[in-house]
Amino acid sequence: MSIKPYGDNFAPVIPLDDEPVHTEAQQFCFDPTCNCHDDPALVSVANQQYNDGLLTAEEATRTIQGRQV
């Protein structure tokens, strides 16, 4: 018994060829090889937000990793 293909049994793949995006609101990008994650000025901003109680330790870490929404 073979499975007959249907038009709705696939998942489209969308390639992401975009460059990492850095904005004023989102200073860390999703690319782990980008230098933004090692920039002392940007990291100090996230650290200050943690010290001010605006971010938890986990949120600050995810922000620097570019995974915080």
Gaussian input, Z-matrix of N, CA and C with variables (Angstrom, degrees):
# hf/3-21g

backbone

0 1
 N
 C     1     B1
 C     2     B2     1     A1
 N     3     B3     2     A2     1     D1
 C     4     B4     3     A3     2     D2
 C     5     B5     4     A4     3     D3
 N     6     B6     5     A5     4     D4
 C     7     B7     6     A6     5     D5
 C     8     B8     7     A7     6     D6
 N     9     B9     8     A8     7     D7
 C    10    B10     9     A9     8     D8
 C    11    B11    10    A10     9     D9
 N    12    B12    11    A11    10    D10
 C    13    B13    12    A12    11    D11
 C    14    B14    13    A13    12    D12
 N    15    B15    14    A14    13    D13
 C    16    B16    15    A15    14    D14
 C    17    B17    16    A16    15    D15
 N    18    B18    17    A17    16    D16
 C    19    B19    18    A18    17    D17
 C    20    B20    19    A19    18    D18
 N    21    B21    20    A20    19    D19
 C    22    B22    21    A21    20    D20
 C    23    B23    22    A22    21    D21
 N    24    B24    23    A23    22    D22
 C    25    B25    24    A24    23    D23
 C    26    B26    25    A25    24    D24
 N    27    B27    26    A26    25    D25
 C    28    B28    27    A27    26    D26
 C    29    B29    28    A28    27    D27
 N    30    B30    29    A29    28    D28
 C    31    B31    30    A30    29    D29
 C    32    B32    31    A31    30    D30
 N    33    B33    32    A32    31    D31
 C    34    B34    33    A33    32    D32
 C    35    B35    34    A34    33    D33
 N    36    B36    35    A35    34    D34
 C    37    B37    36    A36    35    D35
 C    38    B38    37    A37    36    D36
 N    39    B39    38    A38    37    D37
 C    40    B40    39    A39    38    D38
 C    41    B41    40    A40    39    D39
 N    42    B42    41    A41    40    D40
 C    43    B43    42    A42    41    D41
 C    44    B44    43    A43    42    D42
 N    45    B45    44    A44    43    D43
 C    46    B46    45    A45    44    D44
 C    47    B47    46    A46    45    D45
 N    48    B48    47    A47    46    D46
 C    49    B49    48    A48    47    D47
 C    50    B50    49    A49    48    D48
 N    51    B51    50    A50    49    D49
 C    52    B52    51    A51    50    D50
 C    53    B53    52    A52    51    D51
 N    54    B54    53    A53    52    D52
 C    55    B55    54    A54    53    D53
 C    56    B56    55    A55    54    D54
 N    57    B57    56    A56    55    D55
 C    58    B58    57    A57    56    D56
 C    59    B59    58    A58    57    D57
 N    60    B60    59    A59    58    D58
 C    61    B61    60    A60    59    D59
 C    62    B62    61    A61    60    D60
 N    63    B63    62    A62    61    D61
 C    64    B64    63    A63    62    D62
 C    65    B65    64    A64    63    D63
 N    66    B66    65    A65    64    D64
 C    67    B67    66    A66    65    D65
 C    68    B68    67    A67    66    D66
 N    69    B69    68    A68    67    D67
 C    70    B70    69    A69    68    D68
 C    71    B71    70    A70    69    D69
 N    72    B72    71    A71    70    D70
 C    73    B73    72    A72    71    D71
 C    74    B74    73    A73    72    D72
 N    75    B75    74    A74    73    D73
 C    76    B76    75    A75    74    D74
 C    77    B77    76    A76    75    D75
 N    78    B78    77    A77    76    D76
 C    79    B79    78    A78    77    D77
 C    80    B80    79    A79    78    D78
 N    81    B81    80    A80    79    D79
 C    82    B82    81    A81    80    D80
 C    83    B83    82    A82    81    D81
 N    84    B84    83    A83    82    D82
 C    85    B85    84    A84    83    D83
 C    86    B86    85    A85    84    D84
 N    87    B87    86    A86    85    D85
 C    88    B88    87    A87    86    D86
 C    89    B89    88    A88    87    D87
 N    90    B90    89    A89    88    D88
 C    91    B91    90    A90    89    D89
 C    92    B92    91    A91    90    D90
 N    93    B93    92    A92    91    D91
 C    94    B94    93    A93    92    D92
 C    95    B95    94    A94    93    D93
 N    96    B96    95    A95    94    D94
 C    97    B97    96    A96    95    D95
 C    98    B98    97    A97    96    D96
 N    99    B99    98    A98    97    D97
 C   100   B100    99    A99    98    D98
 C   101   B101   100   A100    99    D99
 N   102   B102   101   A101   100   D100
 C   103   B103   102   A102   101   D101
 C   104   B104   103   A103   102   D102
 N   105   B105   104   A104   103   D103
 C   106   B106   105   A105   104   D104
 C   107   B107   106   A106   105   D105
 N   108   B108   107   A107   106   D106
 C   109   B109   108   A108   107   D107
 C   110   B110   109   A109   108   D108
 N   111   B111   110   A110   109   D109
 C   112   B112   111   A111   110   D110
 C   113   B113   112   A112   111   D111
 N   114   B114   113   A113   112   D112
 C   115   B115   114   A114   113   D113
 C   116   B116   115   A115   114   D114
 N   117   B117   116   A116   115   D115
 C   118   B118   117   A117   116   D116
 C   119   B119   118   A118   117   D117
 N   120   B120   119   A119   118   D118
 C   121   B121   120   A120   119   D119
 C   122   B122   121   A121   120   D120
 N   123   B123   122   A122   121   D121
 C   124   B124   123   A123   122   D122
 C   125   B125   124   A124   123   D123
 N   126   B126   125   A125   124   D124
 C   127   B127   126   A126   125   D125
 C   128   B128   127   A127   126   D126
 N   129   B129   128   A128   127   D127
 C   130   B130   129   A129   128   D128
 C   131   B131   130   A130   129   D129
 N   132   B132   131   A131   130   D130
 C   133   B133   132   A132   131   D131
 C   134   B134   133   A133   132   D132
 N   135   B135   134   A134   133   D133
 C   136   B136   135   A135   134   D134
 C   137   B137   136   A136   135   D135
 N   138   B138   137   A137   136   D136
 C   139   B139   138   A138   137   D137
 C   140   B140   139   A139   138   D138
 N   141   B141   140   A140   139   D139
 C   142   B142   141   A141   140   D140
 C   143   B143   142   A142   141   D141
 N   144   B144   143   A143   142   D142
 C   145   B145   144   A144   143   D143
 C   146   B146   145   A145   144   D144
 N   147   B147   146   A146   145   D145
 C   148   B148   147   A147   146   D146
 C   149   B149   148   A148   147   D147
 N   150   B150   149   A149   148   D148
 C   151   B151   150   A150   149   D149
 C   152   B152   151   A151   150   D150
 N   153   B153   152   A152   151   D151
 C   154   B154   153   A153   152   D152
 C   155   B155   154   A154   153   D153
 N   156   B156   155   A155   154   D154
 C   157   B157   156   A156   155   D155
 C   158   B158   157   A157   156   D156
 N   159   B159   158   A158   157   D157
 C   160   B160   159   A159   158   D158
 C   161   B161   160   A160   159   D159
 N   162   B162   161   A161   160   D160
 C   163   B163   162   A162   161   D161
 C   164   B164   163   A163   162   D162
 N   165   B165   164   A164   163   D163
 C   166   B166   165   A165   164   D164
 C   167   B167   166   A166   165   D165
 N   168   B168   167   A167   166   D166
 C   169   B169   168   A168   167   D167
 C   170   B170   169   A169   168   D168
 N   171   B171   170   A170   169   D169
 C   172   B172   171   A171   170   D170
 C   173   B173   172   A172   171   D171
 N   174   B174   173   A173   172   D172
 C   175   B175   174   A174   173   D173
 C   176   B176   175   A175   174   D174
 N   177   B177   176   A176   175   D175
 C   178   B178   177   A177   176   D176
 C   179   B179   178   A178   177   D177
 N   180   B180   179   A179   178   D178
 C   181   B181   180   A180   179   D179
 C   182   B182   181   A181   180   D180
 N   183   B183   182   A182   181   D181
 C   184   B184   183   A183   182   D182
 C   185   B185   184   A184   183   D183
 N   186   B186   185   A185   184   D184
 C   187   B187   186   A186   185   D185
 C   188   B188   187   A187   186   D186
 N   189   B189   188   A188   187   D187
 C   190   B190   189   A189   188   D188
 C   191   B191   190   A190   189   D189
 N   192   B192   191   A191   190   D190
 C   193   B193   192   A192   191   D191
 C   194   B194   193   A193   192   D192
 N   195   B195   194   A194   193   D193
 C   196   B196   195   A195   194   D194
 C   197   B197   196   A196   195   D195
 N   198   B198   197   A197   196   D196
 C   199   B199   198   A198   197   D197
 C   200   B200   199   A199   198   D198
 N   201   B201   200   A200   199   D199
 C   202   B202   201   A201   200   D200
 C   203   B203   202   A202   201   D201
 N   204   B204   203   A203   202   D202
 C   205   B205   204   A204   203   D203
 C   206   B206   205   A205   204   D204

   B1=1.4495
   B2=1.5290
   B3=1.2937
   B4=1.4625
   B5=1.5258
   B6=1.3012
   B7=1.4649
   B8=1.5205
   B9=1.2835
   B10=1.4550
   B11=1.5269
   B12=1.3190
   B13=1.4682
   B14=1.5226
   B15=1.2981
   B16=1.4562
   B17=1.5257
   B18=1.2894
   B19=1.4528
   B20=1.5151
   B21=1.3262
   B22=1.4639
   B23=1.5316
   B24=1.3235
   B25=1.4542
   B26=1.5318
   B27=1.3073
   B28=1.4572
   B29=1.5192
   B30=1.3052
   B31=1.4636
   B32=1.5231
   B33=1.3107
   B34=1.4630
   B35=1.5238
   B36=1.2986
   B37=1.4592
   B38=1.5146
   B39=1.3151
   B40=1.4606
   B41=1.5192
   B42=1.3218
   B43=1.4620
   B44=1.5245
   B45=1.3176
   B46=1.4640
   B47=1.5154
   B48=1.3008
   B49=1.4549
   B50=1.5186
   B51=1.3248
   B52=1.4541
   B53=1.5179
   B54=1.2998
   B55=1.4549
   B56=1.5190
   B57=1.3302
   B58=1.4706
   B59=1.5244
   B60=1.3185
   B61=1.4582
   B62=1.5183
   B63=1.3260
   B64=1.4548
   B65=1.5220
   B66=1.3137
   B67=1.4581
   B68=1.5170
   B69=1.3003
   B70=1.4637
   B71=1.5243
   B72=1.3189
   B73=1.4639
   B74=1.5218
   B75=1.3236
   B76=1.4634
   B77=1.5221
   B78=1.3307
   B79=1.4596
   B80=1.5168
   B81=1.3289
   B82=1.4593
   B83=1.5221
   B84=1.3331
   B85=1.4571
   B86=1.5260
   B87=1.3151
   B88=1.4557
   B89=1.5255
   B90=1.3256
   B91=1.4627
   B92=1.5228
   B93=1.3440
   B94=1.4670
   B95=1.5228
   B96=1.3348
   B97=1.4601
   B98=1.5312
   B99=1.3167
   B100=1.4630
   B101=1.5317
   B102=1.3104
   B103=1.4631
   B104=1.5239
   B105=1.3198
   B106=1.4648
   B107=1.5252
   B108=1.3259
   B109=1.4681
   B110=1.5244
   B111=1.3341
   B112=1.4612
   B113=1.5240
   B114=1.3297
   B115=1.4610
   B116=1.5283
   B117=1.3467
   B118=1.4663
   B119=1.5271
   B120=1.3267
   B121=1.4642
   B122=1.5282
   B123=1.3320
   B124=1.4600
   B125=1.5265
   B126=1.3271
   B127=1.4595
   B128=1.5252
   B129=1.3304
   B130=1.4681
   B131=1.5293
   B132=1.3284
   B133=1.4598
   B134=1.5305
   B135=1.3303
   B136=1.4666
   B137=1.5230
   B138=1.3247
   B139=1.4632
   B140=1.5286
   B141=1.3194
   B142=1.4603
   B143=1.5291
   B144=1.3170
   B145=1.4704
   B146=1.5295
   B147=1.3206
   B148=1.4658
   B149=1.5283
   B150=1.3339
   B151=1.4689
   B152=1.5268
   B153=1.3246
   B154=1.4654
   B155=1.5299
   B156=1.3217
   B157=1.4575
   B158=1.5135
   B159=1.3229
   B160=1.4611
   B161=1.5270
   B162=1.3324
   B163=1.4553
   B164=1.5231
   B165=1.3181
   B166=1.4644
   B167=1.5309
   B168=1.3084
   B169=1.4647
   B170=1.5241
   B171=1.3270
   B172=1.4647
   B173=1.5251
   B174=1.3309
   B175=1.4629
   B176=1.5231
   B177=1.3199
   B178=1.4619
   B179=1.5233
   B180=1.3209
   B181=1.4639
   B182=1.5212
   B183=1.3277
   B184=1.4644
   B185=1.5254
   B186=1.3270
   B187=1.4633
   B188=1.5251
   B189=1.3224
   B190=1.4632
   B191=1.5201
   B192=1.3105
   B193=1.4659
   B194=1.5275
   B195=1.3369
   B196=1.4597
   B197=1.5055
   B198=1.3347
   B199=1.4664
   B200=1.5124
   B201=1.3170
   B202=1.4694
   B203=1.5188
   B204=1.3072
   B205=1.4675
   B206=1.5171
   A1=108.72
   A2=117.05
   A3=120.85
   A4=109.72
   A5=114.22
   A6=120.06
   A7=108.34
   A8=115.40
   A9=119.85
   A10=108.48
   A11=116.50
   A12=118.94
   A13=111.61
   A14=114.87
   A15=122.33
   A16=108.18
   A17=117.15
   A18=121.31
   A19=113.97
   A20=117.33
   A21=118.79
   A22=112.41
   A23=118.32
   A24=119.34
   A25=112.05
   A26=116.49
   A27=120.64
   A28=108.95
   A29=115.54
   A30=121.69
   A31=108.11
   A32=117.58
   A33=119.02
   A34=111.01
   A35=115.88
   A36=122.47
   A37=107.55
   A38=115.84
   A39=121.05
   A40=107.76
   A41=118.50
   A42=120.15
   A43=110.71
   A44=115.78
   A45=121.54
   A46=108.82
   A47=115.83
   A48=121.09
   A49=111.51
   A50=116.42
   A51=120.43
   A52=110.68
   A53=114.51
   A54=120.60
   A55=108.50
   A56=118.08
   A57=119.44
   A58=110.62
   A59=115.77
   A60=120.98
   A61=109.54
   A62=115.20
   A63=121.64
   A64=107.54
   A65=115.48
   A66=120.59
   A67=108.38
   A68=116.36
   A69=120.69
   A70=110.75
   A71=116.61
   A72=120.50
   A73=112.27
   A74=118.01
   A75=123.13
   A76=108.01
   A77=116.75
   A78=120.20
   A79=113.25
   A80=117.50
   A81=121.15
   A82=108.84
   A83=116.61
   A84=120.54
   A85=110.64
   A86=115.48
   A87=122.41
   A88=112.89
   A89=118.63
   A90=122.76
   A91=110.21
   A92=118.80
   A93=119.98
   A94=113.86
   A95=118.41
   A96=120.65
   A97=112.67
   A98=117.46
   A99=121.84
   A100=110.34
   A101=115.98
   A102=121.36
   A103=113.63
   A104=118.06
   A105=119.63
   A106=111.22
   A107=117.55
   A108=121.22
   A109=112.13
   A110=116.92
   A111=122.21
   A112=112.74
   A113=117.48
   A114=121.71
   A115=109.58
   A116=117.94
   A117=120.20
   A118=113.54
   A119=118.06
   A120=120.65
   A121=110.78
   A122=116.84
   A123=120.21
   A124=111.35
   A125=116.66
   A126=120.49
   A127=110.33
   A128=116.79
   A129=119.39
   A130=111.55
   A131=117.89
   A132=120.83
   A133=109.78
   A134=116.86
   A135=120.41
   A136=110.45
   A137=116.94
   A138=120.90
   A139=110.73
   A140=117.05
   A141=120.52
   A142=110.96
   A143=116.51
   A144=119.78
   A145=110.55
   A146=117.04
   A147=120.65
   A148=109.90
   A149=116.79
   A150=121.01
   A151=112.48
   A152=116.64
   A153=121.27
   A154=112.51
   A155=116.99
   A156=120.79
   A157=113.89
   A158=117.24
   A159=120.66
   A160=111.93
   A161=117.19
   A162=122.88
   A163=109.55
   A164=116.16
   A165=119.54
   A166=107.59
   A167=116.61
   A168=120.27
   A169=110.59
   A170=116.55
   A171=120.38
   A172=111.48
   A173=116.83
   A174=120.42
   A175=111.22
   A176=117.42
   A177=120.67
   A178=110.56
   A179=116.36
   A180=120.32
   A181=110.43
   A182=117.78
   A183=120.69
   A184=111.50
   A185=117.26
   A186=120.32
   A187=110.08
   A188=116.66
   A189=120.83
   A190=110.84
   A191=117.87
   A192=121.82
   A193=112.10
   A194=117.61
   A195=121.07
   A196=113.50
   A197=117.16
   A198=121.52
   A199=113.10
   A200=117.80
   A201=121.11
   A202=108.87
   A203=117.27
   A204=120.78
   A205=108.83
   D1=125.17
   D2=178.21
   D3=-109.79
   D4=150.83
   D5=179.40
   D6=-88.14
   D7=126.25
   D8=178.50
   D9=-83.07
   D10=135.65
   D11=-178.72
   D12=-70.88
   D13=143.98
   D14=176.21
   D15=-119.32
   D16=160.01
   D17=179.48
   D18=-73.93
   D19=-11.04
   D20=-176.45
   D21=-114.70
   D22=18.01
   D23=-179.38
   D24=-110.90
   D25=39.63
   D26=178.31
   D27=-139.37
   D28=159.63
   D29=176.66
   D30=-115.55
   D31=123.43
   D32=179.06
   D33=-68.78
   D34=144.51
   D35=177.56
   D36=-108.05
   D37=125.67
   D38=-179.45
   D39=-112.35
   D40=108.62
   D41=-179.67
   D42=-68.81
   D43=141.81
   D44=178.43
   D45=-109.72
   D46=95.89
   D47=178.81
   D48=-101.53
   D49=13.17
   D50=-177.65
   D51=-74.54
   D52=149.46
   D53=173.43
   D54=-74.36
   D55=152.00
   D56=175.37
   D57=-57.49
   D58=140.74
   D59=-176.20
   D60=-103.95
   D61=129.26
   D62=175.17
   D63=-121.81
   D64=121.66
   D65=176.94
   D66=-125.94
   D67=175.00
   D68=177.49
   D69=-62.16
   D70=-38.85
   D71=-179.35
   D72=-80.86
   D73=-29.90
   D74=-177.83
   D75=-124.27
   D76=85.70
   D77=-174.30
   D78=-83.64
   D79=-18.34
   D80=177.41
   D81=-106.25
   D82=133.37
   D83=-178.61
   D84=-97.31
   D85=179.35
   D86=-177.55
   D87=-83.27
   D88=-11.40
   D89=-175.68
   D90=-82.22
   D91=112.27
   D92=-177.18
   D93=-67.53
   D94=-14.91
   D95=179.66
   D96=-92.13
   D97=-3.55
   D98=-179.27
   D99=-72.72
   D100=146.82
   D101=-178.37
   D102=-72.37
   D103=-10.29
   D104=-178.34
   D105=-63.25
   D106=-27.37
   D107=-177.76
   D108=-74.86
   D109=-15.91
   D110=-179.62
   D111=-109.84
   D112=1.71
   D113=-178.04
   D114=-72.96
   D115=113.91
   D116=-176.56
   D117=-58.76
   D118=-33.68
   D119=-179.61
   D120=-67.11
   D121=-42.15
   D122=179.94
   D123=-70.98
   D124=-40.46
   D125=179.22
   D126=-65.06
   D127=-36.04
   D128=-179.89
   D129=-66.80
   D130=-30.80
   D131=176.54
   D132=-65.20
   D133=-46.13
   D134=177.80
   D135=-63.89
   D136=-38.38
   D137=178.23
   D138=-64.40
   D139=-40.93
   D140=178.85
   D141=-65.39
   D142=-39.46
   D143=176.80
   D144=-63.46
   D145=-36.02
   D146=175.55
   D147=-65.99
   D148=-45.78
   D149=-179.93
   D150=-64.02
   D151=-31.57
   D152=178.50
   D153=-80.44
   D154=-4.12
   D155=179.47
   D156=83.03
   D157=12.13
   D158=-179.58
   D159=-82.58
   D160=-24.04
   D161=179.39
   D162=-130.51
   D163=145.45
   D164=170.23
   D165=-79.77
   D166=170.38
   D167=178.74
   D168=-60.63
   D169=-40.43
   D170=179.35
   D171=-66.40
   D172=-40.66
   D173=178.78
   D174=-65.83
   D175=-40.29
   D176=178.36
   D177=-63.49
   D178=-41.85
   D179=178.63
   D180=-63.98
   D181=-45.99
   D182=178.74
   D183=-65.01
   D184=-34.38
   D185=178.13
   D186=-62.92
   D187=-47.48
   D188=-179.39
   D189=-65.91
   D190=-32.17
   D191=177.60
   D192=-77.72
   D193=-9.19
   D194=-178.60
   D195=78.04
   D196=22.29
   D197=-178.91
   D198=-110.46
   D199=-2.20
   D200=-179.47
   D201=-87.40
   D202=132.47
   D203=-179.80
   D204=-93.14

